[in-house]
Amino acid sequence: MRKQFDLPEADMEYLEGLGLQWEAILEGGQRWLLIHDYPIKPGYNLSAALVALAMDTSYPSTEINMAYFYPGLARADGKPIGALSPQQIDGKQFQRWSRHRTQMNGWRPGADDLCSHMVLIDEWLRREFDLR
């Protein structure tokens, strides 16, 4: 697995605790964290996916934003998922979920990290079924 940039120690411990393979790659000046076989909640077409996260060079001072899935997710009930777009990462066509923190749930440097962002992603996946 490629480790082309360093993550904070707490993030590495979190990733090791997941028991999943992960990579930290550089592509076109962008840092990407790839988490393999991330479990997807029931109700989607997949039970696991590759999740990519854009990691700004100033992270953890600046937030992690959005989530990217490969292969793309679809609801098992056929209802559409909003705010999706394609994104090429590492030679694969990922599905970008344009989801963002709100003013009420802004990034807190020193408190938020990879773990808190993954909790937010799980919430986005769950909340999708509340929306439609």
Secondary structure, 3 states (H helix, E strand, C coil): CCECCCCCHHHHHHHHHHCCCEEEEEECCEEEEEEEEEECCCCECCCEEEEEEECCCCCCCCCCEEEEEECCCCECCCCCCCCEEEEEECCEEEEEECCCCCHHHCCCCCCCCHHHHHHHHHHHHHHHHHHC
